Amino acid sequence: MCGKTSDVSDLQDILVYTLQGVSFWAELGREYGIIDSEIDEWAPKAFFSTLTNVNFDEDRIIEFSNTAYKFKVRLEEKVRAAAVLADKALPELSPAAIFELPTDRESLLKFAPLAAVNRGHETVDPDVMGLRLLCLYGLKGAAAYMEHARILNQTSVEIFTEYHQIMAWLGTEPQDLQALLECSMQIGMMNYKIMEILDRGETLTYGHPAPTQVNVKTKKGKCILVSGHDLHDLEKILQQTVGKDINVYTNGEMLPAHG
């Protein structure tokens, strides 16, 4: 696992910006009946990769950005073709929807200031900027749980649609404080829906949790500490350590696993 540097942070911002472009076309495409399930399922996973406690590998982040850009172009071509057939004009396009992604690392880093999550902070009202970031980080957390649910074969077209709507809107750099406050509440309500499908996936896969006595003391020997919320990952680690005299520990985040 790689540590986070300023370059990594810049590359992550570019990935988020590119994903906002993906969501712009994904949301608009729904007006023409265009729903790409591959992109719907992939986008939250890519957004999840920018969280603060994941693998900050530059090559991995750049690969995510390149894939996001390809998906953005794919959706854009479909939507533009559909608009022509329907003889409808496209709405105003956000910068994230139409930019061209640089192809090499040096150019990517030069482009980074234009894609920064706090772009324009020098002139934007601090409350507006704070709410933009609150919504963006809240949506990022929601994306993580969407990915956990997807791994357990639980997805929702309704949730994907709402995710794209919010992500695309944040890419337009909104200025309205009230609208941003309402967006933050919308993300919270969306999280309830996500937790419902995640809970369904976990209970269908692992059963309903019940109070169980476990050893909470340390043991001498090799060990693995599992943090986060991914019961699927924990299951794989437990399977791989059977009979190898490796102790597996979890922390408070993984507390449901003790059930």
C-alpha positions as CSV (number, residue, x, y, z in Angstrom):
1,M,0.0,0.0,0.0
2,C,1.4,3.4,-1.0
3,G,1.3,6.6,1.0
4,K,-0.4,9.8,0.0
5,T,1.7,12.6,-1.5
6,S,0.7,15.9,-3.0
7,D,1.0,14.4,-6.5
8,V,-1.3,11.6,-5.5
9,S,-3.8,14.1,-4.1
10,D,-3.7,16.0,-7.4
11,L,-4.2,12.8,-9.4
12,Q,-7.2,11.9,-7.2
13,D,-8.8,15.2,-7.9
14,I,-8.5,14.6,-11.6
15,L,-10.1,11.2,-11.2
16,V,-13.0,12.9,-9.3
17,Y,-13.3,15.5,-12.0
18,T,-13.4,12.9,-14.7
19,L,-16.1,10.9,-12.8
20,Q,-18.2,14.1,-12.6
21,G,-18.0,14.1,-16.4
22,V,-19.1,10.5,-16.5
23,S,-22.0,11.2,-14.3
24,F,-23.1,14.2,-16.4
25,W,-23.5,12.0,-19.5
26,A,-24.9,9.1,-17.4
27,E,-27.6,11.4,-16.0
28,L,-28.4,13.0,-19.4
29,G,-28.4,9.6,-21.0
30,R,-31.3,8.5,-18.8
31,E,-33.5,11.1,-20.5
32,Y,-33.0,9.0,-23.7
33,G,-33.3,5.6,-22.0
34,I,-29.6,5.1,-22.1
35,I,-28.4,3.2,-19.0
36,D,-25.0,1.5,-19.1
37,S,-25.0,-0.9,-16.2
38,E,-21.2,-1.5,-16.5
39,I,-20.5,2.2,-16.0
40,D,-23.1,2.5,-13.2
41,E,-21.5,-0.3,-11.2
42,W,-17.9,0.8,-12.0
43,A,-18.2,4.6,-11.2
44,P,-18.8,4.3,-7.4
45,K,-15.9,1.8,-7.1
46,A,-13.6,4.3,-8.8
47,F,-14.9,7.1,-6.5
48,F,-14.3,4.8,-3.5
49,S,-10.6,4.6,-4.5
50,T,-10.1,8.2,-3.5
51,L,-11.1,7.7,0.1
52,T,-8.5,8.6,2.8
53,N,-7.7,5.0,3.9
54,V,-7.2,3.2,0.7
55,N,-4.2,2.3,-1.6
56,F,-2.7,5.5,-2.9
57,D,-0.9,4.0,-5.9
58,E,-0.3,6.5,-8.6
59,D,-0.5,4.0,-11.5
60,R,-3.8,2.7,-10.1
61,I,-5.3,6.1,-9.9
62,I,-4.2,7.1,-13.4
63,E,-5.6,3.8,-14.7
64,F,-9.0,4.6,-13.0
65,S,-8.9,8.1,-14.6
66,N,-8.2,6.7,-18.1
67,T,-11.0,4.2,-17.8
68,A,-13.3,7.0,-16.5
69,Y,-12.5,9.1,-19.5
70,K,-13.2,6.2,-21.9
71,F,-16.5,5.7,-20.2
72,K,-17.3,9.4,-20.4
73,V,-16.6,9.4,-24.2
74,R,-18.6,6.2,-24.6
75,L,-21.7,7.8,-22.9
76,E,-21.2,11.1,-24.7
77,E,-21.3,9.5,-28.1
78,K,-24.4,7.5,-27.2
79,V,-26.2,10.6,-25.8
80,R,-25.3,12.9,-28.7
81,A,-26.5,10.3,-31.2
82,A,-29.8,9.9,-29.3
83,A,-30.3,13.7,-29.2
84,V,-29.8,13.9,-32.9
85,L,-32.4,11.2,-33.5
86,A,-34.8,12.9,-31.1
87,D,-34.1,16.3,-32.7
88,K,-33.4,17.7,-29.3
89,A,-30.7,20.3,-28.3
90,L,-28.3,19.3,-25.5
91,P,-28.4,21.4,-22.3
92,E,-25.5,23.5,-21.2
93,L,-22.5,21.3,-20.8
94,S,-20.4,21.4,-17.7
95,P,-16.6,21.8,-18.1
96,A,-16.2,18.3,-16.6
97,A,-18.4,16.9,-19.4
98,I,-16.3,18.1,-22.3
99,F,-12.7,18.4,-21.2
100,E,-9.9,16.2,-22.7
101,L,-7.9,14.2,-20.3
102,P,-4.1,14.6,-20.7
103,T,-2.3,11.4,-21.6
104,D,0.9,11.6,-19.6
105,R,1.7,12.1,-15.9
106,E,3.4,15.5,-16.3
107,S,0.5,16.9,-18.2
108,L,-2.0,15.5,-15.8
109,L,-0.3,17.2,-12.9
110,K,-0.2,20.5,-14.8
111,F,-4.0,20.1,-15.4
112,A,-4.7,19.3,-11.7
113,P,-5.4,22.9,-10.5
114,L,-8.3,23.1,-13.0
115,A,-9.7,19.8,-11.6
116,A,-9.1,20.4,-7.9
117,V,-12.1,19.6,-5.6
118,N,-11.7,23.1,-4.2
119,R,-11.2,24.8,-7.5
120,G,-12.1,28.5,-7.4
121,H,-11.7,28.7,-3.6
122,E,-9.9,32.1,-3.9
123,T,-13.2,33.7,-5.1
124,V,-16.0,31.4,-3.9
125,D,-17.8,32.1,-0.6
126,P,-16.2,29.9,2.1
127,D,-19.6,28.6,3.1
128,V,-20.4,27.6,-0.4
129,M,-17.0,25.8,-0.8
130,G,-17.4,24.1,2.5
131,L,-20.9,22.8,1.5
132,R,-19.6,21.6,-1.9
133,L,-16.9,19.6,-0.2
134,L,-19.3,18.3,2.5
135,C,-21.6,17.0,-0.3
136,L,-18.7,15.6,-2.3
137,Y,-17.2,13.7,0.7
138,G,-20.6,12.5,1.8
139,L,-21.2,11.1,-1.6
140,K,-17.8,9.5,-1.6
141,G,-18.8,7.6,1.6
142,A,-22.0,6.6,0.0
143,A,-20.1,5.3,-3.0
144,A,-18.0,3.1,-0.7
145,Y,-21.1,1.4,0.7
146,M,-22.5,1.1,-2.9
147,E,-19.4,-0.9,-3.8
148,H,-19.6,-3.1,-0.7
149,A,-23.2,-3.9,-1.6
150,R,-22.3,-4.5,-5.3
151,I,-19.7,-7.1,-4.2
152,L,-22.6,-8.9,-2.5
153,N,-24.7,-8.8,-5.7
154,Q,-26.9,-6.0,-4.4
155,T,-27.4,-3.0,-6.8
156,S,-30.2,-0.5,-7.5
157,V,-30.8,1.4,-10.7
158,E,-32.7,4.0,-8.6
159,I,-29.6,4.6,-6.4
160,F,-27.2,4.7,-9.4
161,T,-29.5,7.3,-11.0
162,E,-29.5,9.4,-7.8
163,Y,-25.7,9.1,-7.5
164,H,-25.1,10.3,-11.0
165,Q,-27.6,13.2,-10.6
166,I,-25.7,14.4,-7.5
167,M,-22.2,13.8,-8.8
168,A,-23.0,15.6,-12.1
169,W,-24.6,18.6,-10.3
170,L,-21.6,19.0,-8.0
171,G,-19.4,19.1,-11.2
172,T,-21.3,22.3,-12.2
173,E,-19.7,24.1,-9.2
174,P,-23.1,25.2,-7.7
175,Q,-23.3,28.5,-5.8
176,D,-26.7,28.3,-4.1
177,L,-26.3,27.7,-0.3
178,Q,-29.8,26.4,0.2
179,A,-29.5,24.0,-2.7
180,L,-26.2,22.7,-1.4
181,L,-27.8,22.2,2.1
182,E,-30.7,20.3,0.5
183,C,-28.2,18.2,-1.5
184,S,-26.4,17.2,1.7
185,M,-29.6,16.0,3.2
186,Q,-30.4,14.2,0.0
187,I,-27.2,12.3,0.2
188,G,-28.0,11.3,3.8
189,M,-31.4,9.9,2.7
190,M,-29.8,8.1,-0.2
191,N,-27.4,6.5,2.3
192,Y,-30.5,4.9,4.0
193,K,-31.4,3.2,0.7
194,I,-27.8,2.0,0.2
195,M,-27.6,0.6,3.7
196,E,-30.8,-1.3,3.1
197,I,-29.3,-3.1,0.1
198,L,-26.0,-3.6,1.9
199,D,-27.8,-5.1,4.9
200,R,-29.8,-7.4,2.6
201,G,-26.6,-8.5,0.9
202,E,-24.8,-9.2,4.2
203,T,-27.7,-11.1,5.8
204,L,-28.4,-13.1,2.7
205,T,-24.7,-14.0,2.5
206,Y,-23.7,-14.4,6.1
207,G,-27.0,-14.7,8.0
208,H,-28.5,-12.4,10.7
209,P,-25.9,-11.4,13.3
210,A,-26.5,-12.7,16.9
211,P,-24.7,-12.0,20.2
212,T,-21.7,-14.3,20.3
213,Q,-18.8,-14.7,22.8
214,V,-15.4,-14.1,21.2
215,N,-11.8,-13.8,22.5
216,V,-10.8,-10.2,22.7
217,K,-7.3,-10.8,24.1
218,T,-4.1,-10.9,22.0
219,K,-2.3,-14.2,21.2
220,K,1.4,-14.7,20.6
221,G,2.2,-15.2,16.9
222,K,1.6,-13.7,13.5
223,C,-1.5,-11.6,12.9
224,I,-3.6,-9.6,10.5
225,L,-5.7,-6.6,11.5
226,V,-8.7,-6.1,9.3
227,S,-10.3,-2.6,9.4
228,G,-13.0,-1.1,7.3
229,H,-16.5,-2.5,6.7
230,D,-16.0,-5.2,4.0
231,L,-17.2,-8.5,5.4
232,H,-16.5,-10.1,2.1
233,D,-12.8,-9.2,2.4
234,L,-12.8,-10.5,6.0
235,E,-14.3,-13.8,4.9
236,K,-11.6,-14.2,2.2
237,I,-8.8,-13.5,4.8
238,L,-10.3,-16.0,7.3
239,Q,-10.5,-18.6,4.6
240,Q,-6.9,-18.0,3.5
241,T,-5.5,-18.2,7.0
242,V,-7.2,-21.5,8.1
243,G,-4.6,-23.8,9.6
244,K,-1.7,-21.3,9.2
245,D,-1.5,-20.2,12.8
246,I,-2.3,-16.6,11.9
247,N,-4.5,-14.6,14.3
248,V,-7.0,-12.3,12.6
249,Y,-8.1,-9.3,14.6
250,T,-10.8,-6.6,13.8
251,N,-11.4,-3.2,15.2
252,G,-14.6,-1.3,16.0
253,E,-15.5,-0.6,12.4
254,M,-15.7,-4.4,11.7
255,L,-17.6,-5.0,14.9
256,P,-20.6,-6.6,13.2
257,A,-18.3,-9.4,12.0
258,H,-18.1,-10.6,15.6
259,G,-21.7,-11.6,15.4
